[in-house]
Amino acid sequence: MVLLGDEFPNFKANTTIGEIQFHDWLDKKWAIFFSHPSDYTPVCTTELAEVVNLMPEFEKRNFKVIALSCDSVASHLGWIEDIKSYAKCYSEGFPYPIIADENRELAVQLGMIDPLEKDKDGLPLTARAVFIIDPEAKMRLSILYPATTGRNFREVLRVMDSLTLTEKYPVATPVNWKPGDNVMILPTLSEEDAPSFFANISTIALPSEKKYLRMTNCDGLVP
């Protein structure tokens, strides 16, 4: 199992765009990697179709996208037509690769098995994992949904925005944050140094009188 901050495995795999070596495919960019239990299944089809429709959002953020399902490349290529139909996508090709993991080797290596949900043969299904990997191939986010629960990709986009913002500035995003909302200045940044990063700083008064809830708005971030 890969933990936050670990280097993501540099695996070799067959995909719908041919064989890849993962770090070469990553090519020093941010990426989202998400897994699926099986081809031609209802929830998976809706999820991959949603990603097709959200590709402009991923591209705007300069994120690469790759999926995994525990079937063959040939199966994926047939399933893609259903996904495109559900997405109402009538363009040529498919906007992101799907990894073949027929033997579930990657699913096991990456800790993506759901022991409570089983397929028709009684084998545990692959869970719905979401991994975000940074340009240095380090895992920066992991979300694991059970096989029966579809993901919320709008939440994934929100997390992507938080990760790239907090990578650039010494801030954290508070509960229910969305792009454009105020952000919180990290406690590790001193009061003396904070003005060199932020044009607008407000401190929320608390009963403890400790000044750790310091807020700034995105317009106040100093480039």
Buried (B, 14 or more C-beta within 10 A) or exposed (E): EBEEEEEBBEBEBBBBBEEBEBBEBBEEEBBBBBBBBBBEBEBBBBBBBBBBBBBEBBEEBEBBBBBBBBBBBEBBEEBBEBBBEBBEBEEEEBBBBBBBBEEBEBBBEBEBBBEEBEBEEEEBBBBBBBBBBBEEBBBBBBBBBEBEEBBEBEEBBBBBBBBBBBEEBBBBBEEEBEEEEBBBBBEEBEEEEBEEBBEEBEEEEEEEEEEEBBBBBBEBBEE
